[in-house]
């Protein structure tokens, strides 16, 4: 890995940090390429839905939101329906998720019949963590299924698998009846085997309905605080339906900084390595893939990840981190850039926006205008990066990527300033050129 490669892929690294554990970020950038150590603190509630009043004795899912788990608190029913698959990331804000073979389901079949003292209905279990638990967070829509690349880091990088089982219904490789999407049972087994080697509790992923955990052992670090029987609704329809996900606020749903803590200084990303992440599907070139990498390249990344996990496993997590810096940058520029590109009607309107964004970086005690502007542009590019200590490789790589992004922002804005602020006679042609510069910047950032 190198800072040079991270800088070349600055927007991708920046967005990986900014999007982490944020639902909308994962929807916009579904093909995650990055992994982080994550800690779920003591006392966090997590939920599980199944078909009986028993805690899973095998690895299985937990959800952060109780409504997410209620979708799976139902009696056993036949798998059915067309594939739901991941949402179209370009129109994701309006998607309505449909259940199908690519959605979450219990990883193991607990039997066709409930216990004899129970009715044919589902059970909704709630647990609390009894101590801080370490997980591996896999970014993007890594809990979704399909062939678009959402599982690339799990299959190519973590598992070293090139041919993923696509049979439906799922086949069993160990004689145990399995349910859920094709290949997901074996994927979870492989991930948990890896987590056992690294002394981790499982993996955290995002899927269309929300955030999930594959918990490798429900009897380690969890205590059940309630188990509620659901009303028998018949068929395979989850009690309560899926209307909760249609709330507009769901697009901005996030785990929150207190329920799961990410160690950004442990970040390992394909974006740090000189590997081919080109998507062979020309219709979605903006979505990275690992299909063109070699097994040897992925083995190098995995070995590096194992080293980072060992080194950072018990290191306390800083309360101020790289995502806080990403938040500051996005908060300053994200809403203003589209307004500058689309809503400014005169060069003076554009000049006012530019003055607001750039004047704070200019030191008018410097008499030479060229020197003053050059120093201001450099100050603009490094302003938010001054407070972060650089302690790990990940810190160096993230710094390089963030600096590249901020340099691009500031270079574009100072170029616009030279057009509309320094030229008092700027007219419509100059305004059009300025808008074009801002449009190019928006495309580069991919926010």
C-alpha positions in Angstrom: 0.0 0.0 0.0 1.1 3.6 -0.5 0.1 7.2 0.1 0.6 7.9 -3.6 -2.1 5.3 -4.6 -4.4 6.6 -1.9 -4.0 10.1 -3.1 -4.8 9.1 -6.7 -8.0 7.5 -5.4 -8.6 10.4 -3.0 -12.4 10.7 -3.6 -12.9 7.0 -3.1 -11.0 6.9 0.1 -12.7 10.1 1.4 -16.1 8.6 0.6 -15.3 5.3 2.3 -14.5 7.2 5.5 -17.5 9.6 5.2 -19.9 6.8 4.3 -18.9 4.4 7.0 -21.9 3.0 9.0 -24.2 5.4 7.1 -27.0 3.9 5.1 -27.3 6.5 2.4 -23.5 6.5 1.8 -23.6 2.7 1.3 -26.5 3.1 -1.1 -24.7 5.7 -3.2 -21.4 3.8 -3.1 -22.6 0.1 -2.8 -19.4 -1.7 -3.8 -17.3 -1.2 -0.7 -13.6 -1.7 -0.9 -12.6 -1.0 2.7 -12.6 -2.7 6.1 -12.3 -1.4 9.6 -12.0 -2.7 13.1 -15.2 -2.0 15.0 -16.3 -2.1 18.6 -19.8 -2.5 19.9 -19.7 -1.2 23.5 -21.3 -2.9 26.5 -25.0 -2.3 26.9 -26.0 -2.0 23.2 -29.3 -3.6 22.2 -29.3 -5.9 19.2 -32.2 -8.0 17.7 -32.9 -11.3 16.1 -36.0 -12.8 14.5 -36.6 -16.5 14.0 -39.3 -19.2 14.2 -38.9 -20.4 17.8 -38.3 -19.3 21.4 -34.7 -20.2 21.4 -31.4 -18.4 20.9 -29.6 -19.6 17.8 -27.0 -22.2 18.6 -25.1 -21.6 15.4 -23.8 -18.4 13.9 -26.6 -16.1 12.7 -27.7 -12.5 12.1 -28.4 -9.7 14.5 -29.9 -6.4 13.5 -29.4 -2.9 15.0 -33.1 -2.0 14.5 -35.9 -4.0 16.0 -38.1 -3.6 12.9 -35.4 -5.1 10.8 -35.4 -8.3 12.8 -39.2 -8.4 13.0 -39.2 -9.0 9.3 -37.7 -12.4 10.0 -39.7 -13.3 13.2 -42.1 -15.7 11.4 -42.8 -19.4 11.1 -40.8 -21.3 8.6 -42.2 -20.9 5.1 -41.1 -21.9 1.7 -38.5 -19.6 0.1 -40.1 -17.8 -2.7 -40.5 -14.7 -4.7 -38.2 -13.2 -7.4 -34.8 -12.0 -6.5 -34.9 -8.7 -4.6 -31.2 -7.8 -5.2 -29.6 -4.6 -4.4 -31.2 -1.3 -5.2 -30.2 0.8 -8.2 -27.7 3.1 -6.6 -28.5 5.9 -9.0 -32.2 6.0 -8.0 -31.8 4.6 -4.6 -33.7 7.3 -2.7 -37.0 6.1 -4.0 -36.4 2.3 -4.0 -39.0 0.0 -2.4 -37.3 -3.2 -1.3 -39.0 -6.5 -2.1 -38.1 -9.7 -0.3 -36.6 -12.4 -2.4 -33.9 -15.0 -2.6 -31.2 -12.4 -2.2 -32.5 -11.1 1.2 -31.5 -12.0 4.7 -33.0 -15.1 6.1 -31.9 -17.4 9.0 -28.6 -19.0 8.1 -29.7 -22.4 9.4 -33.0 -24.2 9.2 -34.3 -24.7 12.7 -36.9 -27.2 11.6 -40.3 -27.2 10.0 -42.2 -27.5 13.3 -42.0 -25.1 16.3 -41.6 -26.5 19.8 -44.8 -28.4 20.8 -45.8 -25.7 23.4 -45.7 -23.0 20.8 -48.0 -21.9 18.0 -46.9 -21.6 14.4 -45.6 -18.0 14.6 -42.4 -16.2 14.8 -40.3 -14.9 17.8 -38.6 -11.6 18.2 -35.5 -11.7 20.4 -33.6 -8.8 21.9 -30.1 -9.0 23.4 -27.7 -6.7 25.1 -23.9 -6.8 24.9 -22.3 -7.7 28.2 -18.9 -6.3 27.3 -17.2 -4.5 24.4 -17.2 -6.7 21.4 -14.8 -6.5 18.5 -16.0 -7.0 14.9 -14.8 -6.4 11.3 -16.8 -3.8 9.5 -17.1 -4.3 5.7 -18.2 -1.2 4.0 -20.7 -0.6 1.1 -23.9 -2.6 0.8 -21.9 -5.7 1.8 -25.0 -7.4 3.2 -26.8 -7.3 -0.2 -26.4 -10.1 -2.6 -26.0 -10.4 -6.4 -23.3 -10.2 -9.0 -22.8 -6.4 -9.0 -19.8 -6.4 -6.8 -21.3 -5.8 -3.3 -19.6 -9.0 -2.1 -16.2 -8.6 -3.8 -14.3 -7.8 -0.6 -15.8 -10.7 1.2 -15.3 -13.3 -1.6 -12.2 -12.2 -3.4 -10.3 -10.6 -0.5 -11.4 -12.2 2.7 -12.3 -15.7 1.5 -10.1 -16.0 -1.5 -13.0 -17.4 -3.5 -13.3 -16.8 -7.3 -16.5 -18.9 -8.0 -19.4 -18.1 -5.7 -22.2 -20.6 -5.5 -25.2 -19.3 -7.4 -27.6 -22.2 -7.1 -31.1 -21.7 -5.9 -32.4 -23.0 -3.6 -29.2 -23.1 -1.5 -27.3 -26.3 -1.4 -25.8 -27.8 1.8 -22.1 -28.7 1.8 -22.1 -30.3 5.3 -25.4 -32.1 5.4 -27.1 -29.4 7.4 -30.2 -27.8 5.9 -29.6 -24.2 5.1 -31.7 -21.2 4.1 -31.1 -17.7 2.9 -29.5 -16.5 -0.3 -27.3 -18.7 -2.4 -23.8 -19.0 -1.1 -24.5 -17.0 2.0 -24.3 -19.9 4.4 -20.8 -20.8 3.3 -19.8 -17.2 3.1 -20.8 -16.7 6.8 -19.0 -19.9 7.8 -15.8 -18.8 6.1 -16.0 -15.3 7.6 -16.6 -16.6 11.1 -13.6 -19.0 10.7 -11.5 -16.0 9.8 -12.9 -14.0 12.7 -12.0 -16.8 15.1 -8.4 -16.7 13.8 -8.3 -12.9 14.4 -10.2 -13.0 17.8 -13.2 -11.1 16.4 -16.9 -11.7 17.1 -18.1 -11.5 13.5 -18.7 -9.0 10.8 -20.9 -5.9 10.5 -22.5 -5.2 7.1 -25.2 -3.0 5.5 -28.1 -4.4 3.5 -31.1 -2.7 2.0 -33.3 -2.9 5.2 -30.5 -1.7 7.5 -27.3 -2.6 9.4 -26.7 -6.2 10.4 -24.1 -8.3 12.3 -23.1 -11.9 11.5 -22.6 -13.0 15.1 -20.4 -16.1 15.2 -21.4 -17.2 18.7 -24.6 -15.9 20.4 -23.5 -17.2 23.7 -20.4 -15.1 23.9 -20.9 -11.5 25.0 -24.7 -11.4 24.7 -27.5 -11.8 27.2 -31.2 -12.1 26.1 -33.4 -9.4 27.7 -36.7 -10.4 26.0 -38.3 -12.9 23.6 -41.7 -11.9 22.2 -44.0 -14.2 20.3 -45.4 -12.6 17.2 -49.0 -12.9 16.1 -49.6 -15.7 13.5 -50.1 -13.9 10.2 -50.0 -17.0 8.0 -47.9 -17.6 5.0 -44.4 -16.2 4.8 -45.2 -12.6 5.3 -43.3 -11.0 8.1 -45.4 -9.5 10.9 -45.6 -5.7 10.7 -44.7 -5.6 7.0 -42.0 -3.5 5.6 -43.5 -0.1 5.7 -41.0 1.2 8.2 -38.3 1.3 5.4 -40.4 3.6 3.3 -39.9 6.4 5.7 -37.9 9.2 4.0 -35.7 9.4 7.0 -34.5 5.9 6.3 -32.2 7.1 3.6 -30.2 8.9 6.3 -30.3 6.1 8.8 -27.0 5.4 10.5 -25.8 3.3 13.4 -24.7 6.3 15.4 -21.3 7.0 16.9 -22.1 5.5 20.3 -23.6 2.1 19.3 -20.5 1.1 17.2 -17.1 2.7 17.3 -14.9 2.4 14.2 -11.1 2.5 14.4 -10.4 4.6 11.3 -6.7 4.2 12.0 -7.1 0.5 11.3 -8.6 1.1 7.8 -7.5 -1.3 5.1 -8.7 -0.7 1.6 -8.2 -1.9 -1.9 -7.9 1.8 -2.7 -4.5 1.8 -0.9 -3.0 -0.8 -3.2 -2.0 -0.6 -6.9 -4.6 -3.2 -7.9 -7.0 -3.1 -10.8 -10.5 -2.1 -9.6 -12.0 -1.4 -13.0 -15.6 -2.7 -13.5 -15.8 -4.9 -16.5 -19.5 -3.8 -16.9 -19.2 -0.7 -19.0 -22.7 0.5 -17.9 -21.5 1.0 -14.3 -17.9 2.2 -14.6 -18.3 4.2 -11.4 -18.7 1.0 -9.3 -15.3 -0.6 -8.4 -14.8 -4.3 -8.7 -12.1 -6.8 -7.7 -12.8 -9.3 -10.5 -9.6 -8.2 -12.4 -7.3 -8.7 -9.4 -5.2 -11.8 -8.9 -5.3 -14.3 -6.0 -1.8 -13.3 -5.2 -2.7 -9.6 -5.0 -5.7 -10.4 -2.7 -3.5 -12.6 -0.6 -1.1 -9.6 0.0 -4.0 -7.4 1.0 -5.4 -10.0 3.3 -2.1 -10.6 5.0 -1.7 -6.9 5.5 -5.2 -6.7 7.0 -4.3 -9.6 9.4 -1.3 -7.6 10.5 -3.4 -4.5 11.1 -6.0 -6.4 13.1 -3.4 -7.9 15.3 -1.7 -4.5 15.9 -4.9 -2.5 16.5 -7.1 -5.1 18.2 -6.8 -3.7 21.7 -5.9 -0.1 21.0 -8.3 2.5 22.4 -10.3 4.3 19.8 -10.0 8.0 19.6 -13.1 10.1 20.2 -12.2 12.5 17.4 -11.5 10.7 14.1 -11.2 11.0 10.4 -14.9 10.9 9.8 -15.3 14.0 11.9 -12.9 15.7 9.5 -14.8 14.4 6.5 -18.0 15.7 8.1 -16.5 19.2 8.4 -15.5 19.2 4.7 -18.8 17.9 3.5 -20.7 20.3 5.7 -18.8 23.2 4.3 -19.0 22.4 0.6 -21.6 19.8 -0.2 -24.8 22.0 -0.3 -23.1 25.0 -1.7 -21.5 23.5 -4.8 -24.7 22.3 -6.4 -26.2 25.8 -5.7 -23.3 27.4 -7.3 -23.5 25.2 -10.4 -27.3 25.4 -10.8 -28.8 28.4 -9.1 -26.4 31.3 -9.5 -27.8 33.7 -12.1 -25.1 36.3 -12.3 -21.3 36.5 -12.0 -21.9 38.6 -8.8 -24.0 35.8 -7.3 -21.1 33.4 -7.9 -18.6 35.9 -6.5 -20.6 36.2 -3.3 -20.5 32.4 -2.8 -16.8 32.3 -3.5 -16.0 35.1 -1.1 -17.9 33.3 1.7 -16.0 30.1 1.1 -12.5 31.5 0.5 -12.0 34.8 2.3 -11.4 33.0 5.6 -8.2 31.6 4.2 -6.7 34.8 2.8 -4.1 36.8 4.8 -4.2 40.4 3.6 -1.0 41.2 5.5 0.8 39.6 2.6 1.3 42.4 0.1 2.2 40.4 -3.0 -1.1 39.2 -4.5 0.3 36.1 -6.2 2.0 35.0 -3.0 -1.1 35.8 -1.0 -3.4 33.7 -3.2 -0.9 30.8 -3.3 -0.6 30.7 0.5 -4.4 31.0 0.8 -5.0 28.1 -1.5 -2.5 25.9 0.4 -4.2 27.0 3.7 -7.5 26.0 2.3 -6.3 22.6 1.3 -4.8 21.7 4.7 -7.1 23.6 7.0 -9.1 20.7 8.4 -6.2 18.2 8.4 -4.1 20.0 11.0 -5.6 18.4 14.0 -5.2 14.7 13.3 -2.2 12.9 14.6 -0.6 10.5 12.1 0.2 7.3 14.0 -0.5 4.4 11.6 -0.2 3.5 7.9 -3.9 4.1 7.6 -3.5 7.6 9.0 -0.9 8.4 6.4 -3.0 7.0 3.5 -6.2 8.7 4.6 -4.3 12.0 5.1 -2.9 11.8 1.6 -6.3 11.0 0.2 -8.0 13.8 2.1 -5.3 16.3 1.1 -5.8 15.4 -2.5 -9.5 15.9 -2.3 -9.2 19.3 -0.5 -6.5 20.4 -3.0 -8.9 19.7 -5.8 -11.7 21.6 -4.1 -9.6 24.6 -3.3 -7.9 24.7 -6.7 -11.3 24.7 -8.4 -12.7 27.4 -6.2 -9.7 29.6 -6.5 -9.9 29.3 -10.2 -13.5 30.4 -10.1 -12.4 33.2 -7.9 -10.0 34.4 -10.5 -12.8 34.5 -13.0 -15.7 36.1 -11.1 -14.1 38.0 -8.1 -10.9 39.4 -9.6 -12.5 40.4 -12.8 -15.1 43.2 -12.1 -16.5 43.0 -15.7 -17.2 39.2 -15.6 -20.3 38.5 -17.7 -22.4 35.5 -18.8 -19.6 33.7 -20.7 -17.4 33.9 -17.6 -20.3 32.7 -15.4 -20.8 29.7 -17.7 -17.1 28.8 -17.4 -17.2 29.1 -13.7 -20.2 26.8 -13.5 -18.4 24.3 -15.7 -15.5 24.2 -13.2 -17.9 23.6 -10.3 -19.7 20.9 -12.2 -16.4 19.1 -12.9 -15.6 19.4 -9.2 -19.0 17.9 -8.2 -18.3 14.9 -10.5 -14.9 14.4 -9.1 -16.1 14.3 -5.5 -19.0 11.9 -6.2 -20.9 13.0 -3.1 
